[in-house]
Every structure is written in structure tokens, then in C-alpha cells.
Amino acid sequence: MSLPEMESRLKLAIERGRKATVLISDYDGQNKRITGNRFSGVVVSPEGVILTVAHAAFPKRLYQVTFPDGQKCLASGLGRIAEIDAAVLKIIQSDSYPFAQMGTTLALTVNEPCLSIGYPAPLEPAISLIRFGYVAEVESKDRAGMLRTTCLMEPGDSGGPTFNLAGQVIGLRSSIRNALQSNFDVPVDLYLKYWTPLLQAVDYQRLPAINPEGNKQKVEMETSPFNFDQINKILGKSNSTWKGTTFKIYSLLKGKMTAAFTTAINLKGTGRYKGVGQGLLLGKSSLIGNDPTVDIGKEKEVPARIVARDEKADLVLMGVDYKLKNAIAIDLKKTVKKTEESLGEFLVSPYADGTFSFSVLGSEIFNMAGKLRGGYLGVFTEEQNGKLLVYAVNKSAAGDTLIKVGDELLKVGSTPVHTSEQFLTQTQNGKPGGSLGVLLRRNGVEQNIEVKLSQYPQRPLNIADDYPGGKSEQRDGFGLVFLHDGKILSTNCGGPVFNADGAFMGLNIARYSRTTNVVITPVAITQFLSSVVSRINF
């Protein structure tokens, strides 16, 4: 089977499964708002039966369910069997909902490709994210009765589905171990086995009796026509496009000699880069200090000159007195449109030593806000009858003594705010430690107050934060990006990303979390480069 045919099979499975994969949030029915806990699930019937996991869901509790297209509805908890970590919800409103077919683990083979979809908690707002991998163990030796795959998982993914390449549910995301290859799913066969008890709103303290009638769904499994190793072998033979595009760069950063990756580029139509050098390199600014040197191979290094930096996009442009033969051509005179995203598209991230990391395009392109770099006020808002009201305040935040629950927010600085998103954007535009003016109405009286912004609070570390290289220090606020599951080390950011056809897709700009790498798109890159060219005489 050819690479395009393999990619097409994956995309079809994503199309079938993604529409039924839902974000689930605890819901306060009295106040009509979502509360703390957030996890994933999959709809498996047109009536709205949802499979998820027992460590996240409970009988008779109310949940808000959000589909990928934005549709929202309420669901109630049904059966829960903690011993096997299985739970079921049911959408309350009667309708016909998108759903995925249930498969079986009985026909699975080791190294068979599979994919998972979920809503990882580190990403806010919640984003449906795709991870690709293979079946490592049909029944895990480490966790008896569980399916182990290499599809990456982290908090928020709990209850999300793992699919085979036919788009059939084969497991529900349950837990992880430290190793990135150790991701465990509840086999879908257990849901089928205990189908009748799971449809009752009961929290079972022991395994319930099995009803022989159970779920009579006829499962017709489709076997995968290829295995995971075949993809890497084919890609390994077609590396001429990206060979010589990635270089290692060394610099003194915060008193330490550090290494990172950088990308060779060629700005078409700008001449010979006067006063800069024969070649241009693009990298992640926060990883590269002053006076860097570039390893060009054969134990030879050449100095690089910093041409320009962009703090927000975290990009740095450098020049070297060395001809970079396979540099990526970027035409600044050509109108650049948004990268044509295609969920499941095969991606390659080449390393400086000629090897590469394989991944798939896991999200749509979106504008990544800078919540981690920006200011934090700890104020939670909701829109009621055309007003933006405060419903909760983080007591540890800087502004809690000045902004009160029930206040109506009118402006941040000189900018009117009518929605929670507008308010969040304005606060994130500020910097931690800085001040911000807020116009609010309290008890019918308008007041101007000044509040101090703090740092966005870090969640407590857990096992999902323990992985090679850890997360990038600067990992959001880059502009137009997409996400993938390439396991790029935080210190290896700055290199290029290509699709299987050799088209330049962007730059690996950050390792966001255990499951997620961030790619800054050619659109954002071209904006930076165009700004540099307009200011500097090349």
C-alpha cells in the first residue's frame, strides 16, 4: 500500500470518529454553568449513549456535552463500574446524534495502527486533538485486562476513544505510566460485556451479573491493510526534500551553553542578504542567545549573526556566511493564505543528524493565545442578558480584593468588553506584575479601579509532566498554529515540519505538553519575515 493510500485510510477513520468524540464537563444545573472537572467521551448510538471512564463520571450527575461542531447538550450519568474503569452517560434531549461504531479488541494485532481523539486538559480553550500510534499489547502485562497503545494520553483525555483504522471504537482512554509508550485503554469489549448493567444509573461496588442478552450489536471488524513500521520505512526512503534543512545551533543563554535546532530558509526576491551573509536561518528565539555558532557538518562551525527577533512569535532570523544549499524557499511577494489543514496528514520533523520524527497533523489551525505569558486576574465571568458579570474570583489572584462577585464589567483599559473571551484577551495582553484599569458597575454605580496582574497559576505536577525534555518555557501566544504528536524535545524546537509530499508546513516552535507539539504556520512566519525585510535593507 502506498503512503497516500495509508494517509487516506487514517483520514477516513478520523472523519468517522471525530464527529462523535465529545468534551464532557461537570454541570451545575441550578446556576446553569459548567464547573471544575473536564474529560472526554464518545457517542455510540444515535440516541446519545456515551462511553467514558469511571474515574471521571458518576451515576445521576449532570454533565454538559460539547460536540466538535460546537453543539452543546446535557447528559446524565448512568452505570459506573469502578473495578474496570467503565462508565456510561446518556444525552437527555431526544434527538439523533452523530455516533461511532463499536468494534472489538479480539481481532487486534500488535503493531496495528490506531488513533485516539480527546480534549487534553492543558489546552484551553478545549481543542479536539488527534494522536496516532499502534497497538503495543492487546492485553497489557503491566495492567491486566487493559489495551496498551502508543497513542499519547494526558489529563483531559480520560474517557476519550481509541479507534482502529475503520473508525470503530476499540478502547476508552484510562491511564498512563511514565514511558510515552505506556498508554492504557479500557477495551470496548468490557462495555459490550456489561452493557445492560451500564445502562442503569447504578454505581456498582463489584462486577455486576452479565445479562446474556447484553448488547446484540453485530461487530464486523475491518483489519488494517498495513502496519505502523511500513510508514516509517517509506518516509525514511524519501528524505531528499528535507535533507539539509535543519542545523544545530549553539549559543550562550542565561550563562549556559545551549543547543537548539534552526531552519535554513531562502527569501526569494530579496537579493543577496546584504550585510547579513550568504545564508539565512530561522529559529526559536527563546532558545538562542547572542553570538551563536552553527554546526554545518564535518566538525565545522560557522558564526551566525542575529538579524531580528520577534518576542511574541518567539522567532529569530539569523545570517551566516555560508551557502545553505537546500534552504526552504519562502516567497514574500506571494500572497500567503492559511495553510490548508488536513487532519491526519502525515508530518515529518527532520533532525540535524539526518534522522526524523514522524507524526500526524492533530488539530485545525487556530490563533494560540498567550495565557501562560500574559497577565492573570483570576476573575471568572459569564454573559447574562447582555451583561458581562463576575461569578467567581480566585482568592489568591492579585485583583480579588478589588473586583467582587456580581460586578458588571464594562471596559478593560479603553476597550469595551461584552464577552468572556474579550475580557480574557484584554487581561492576557498585559504582563504579570503590570497594572490594568478596569471600568465596572457595582450596585448601579460605575467605578474605575486599577488592578495588578499576576502570573497564570501552574497546575500541580503529576505523572503526565514527567517525560523526556519536559515542556518548553515559552509555549503559547505564537499566532496561527496547529498541533501534532511528534514527541519533539523542548530543546529540539526550531526545526522545520514537512508533509509527506515535501511541502513546508511550518516550524516546531514549542513542546506544549506530554502529547502536544506546536507548529507556527507559514502565515505567521511570513508576517515576521516581511516585517524584517521592510525594516532592513537586504
Sequence and secondary structure as in RCSB ss.txt:
>XXXX:A:sequence
MSLPEMESRLKLAIERGRKATVLISDYDGQNKRITGNRFSGVVVSPEGVILTVAHAAFPKRLYQVTFPDGQKCLA
SGLGRIAEIDAAVLKIIQSDSYPFAQMGTTLALTVNEPCLSIGYPAPLEPAISLIRFGYVAEVESKDRAGMLRTT
CLMEPGDSGGPTFNLAGQVIGLRSSIRNALQSNFDVPVDLYLKYWTPLLQAVDYQRLPAINPEGNKQKVEMETSP
FNFDQINKILGKSNSTWKGTTFKIYSLLKGKMTAAFTTAINLKGTGRYKGVGQGLLLGKSSLIGNDPTVDIGKEK
EVPARIVARDEKADLVLMGVDYKLKNAIAIDLKKTVKKTEESLGEFLVSPYADGTFSFSVLGSEIFNMAGKLRGG
YLGVFTEEQNGKLLVYAVNKSAAGDTLIKVGDELLKVGSTPVHTSEQFLTQTQNGKPGGSLGVLLRRNGVEQNIE
VKLSQYPQRPLNIADDYPGGKSEQRDGFGLVFLHDGKILSTNCGGPVFNADGAFMGLNIARYSRTTNVVITPVAI
TQFLSSVVSRINF
>XXXX:A:secstr
  HHHHHHHHHHHHHHHHTTEEEEEEEETTTTEEEEEEEEEEE STT EEEE TTT  TT EEEEE TTS EEEE
EEEEEEGGGTEEEEEESS S      B  STT  TT EEEEEE  TTSSS   EEEEEEEEESS SSSTT EEES
S   TT TT EEE TTS EEEEEEEE SSTT EEEEEHHHHHHTHHHHTSS EESS     SSS          S
S HHHHHHHHHT  TTTTT EEEEEEEETTEEEEEEEEEEEEETS S TTT SEEEEEEGGG  EEEEEEEETTE
EEEEEEEEEETTTTEEEEEESS  TT EEEETTS        TT EEEEE TTS EEEEEB S  EEE  TTTSE
E  EEEEEETTEEEEEEE TTSTTTTTS TT EEEEETTEE  SHHHHHHHHHTS TT EEEEEEEETTEEEEEE
EE EE       GGG STT   SS S  EEEEEE     GGGTT EEEETT  EEEEEEEE SSS EEEE HHHH
HHHHHHHHHHS  
